[in-house]
Amino acid sequence: MGGMDKKRMDQFKKKLQSRREELVRTIARTEQEGRTADDDPTVDLADKAANSYTKEFLFGQTNSDRLMLQLVDEALRRIQQDTFGECLLCHEEIQQKRLEAVPWARHCRNCQEKFEQGQA
């Protein structure tokens, strides 16, 4: 990975690590809210239904946060392996602007579009 200097790499690493800490906290908080959502014995049936919906929503939220956490962890691993900033499909360098916006990006913009259209 000749394209990225150590200083820039460290900036991405810091960004990813703070995003990771934020996600871990959010997941823990969401799981706690999910557990307490139906602990109250005084709630009536309508409230129980609302709580059930809330738990489903929180569960969905936790899943997307977990997926994001996985992407962030993978990006941090790529930094360690010195392959960060390289597209996993074509191995070209991912555009700097794309990495600034989405530091956990795994593909360059072209491969990402193909991937999303099911062509990759």
Residue pairs with C-beta under 8 A, 6 or more apart in sequence:
1 82
1 83
1 84
1 85
1 86
1 93
3 85
3 93
4 84
4 85
9 79
9 84
12 75
12 79
12 84
12 85
12 99
12 103
13 76
13 79
15 103
16 72
16 75
16 76
16 79
16 103
16 104
17 76
19 68
19 72
19 103
19 104
20 69
20 72
20 73
20 76
23 65
23 68
23 69
23 72
24 69
26 65
27 62
27 65
27 66
27 69
30 58
30 61
30 62
30 65
31 58
31 62
33 54
33 58
34 54
34 55
34 58
34 59
34 62
37 51
37 54
37 55
37 58
38 48
38 51
38 52
38 55
43 51
68 104
71 104
71 106
72 104
74 104
74 106
75 84
75 103
75 104
75 105
75 106
78 84
78 85
78 86
85 93
85 94
85 99
86 92
86 93
86 94
87 93
87 94
87 106
87 107
87 108
87 111
88 106
88 107
88 111
89 107
89 108
89 111
89 114
89 115
89 120
90 108
90 110
90 111
92 108
93 108
94 105
94 107
94 108
95 108
95 109
98 105
98 108
98 109
99 105
105 112
107 115
107 120
111 120
114 120
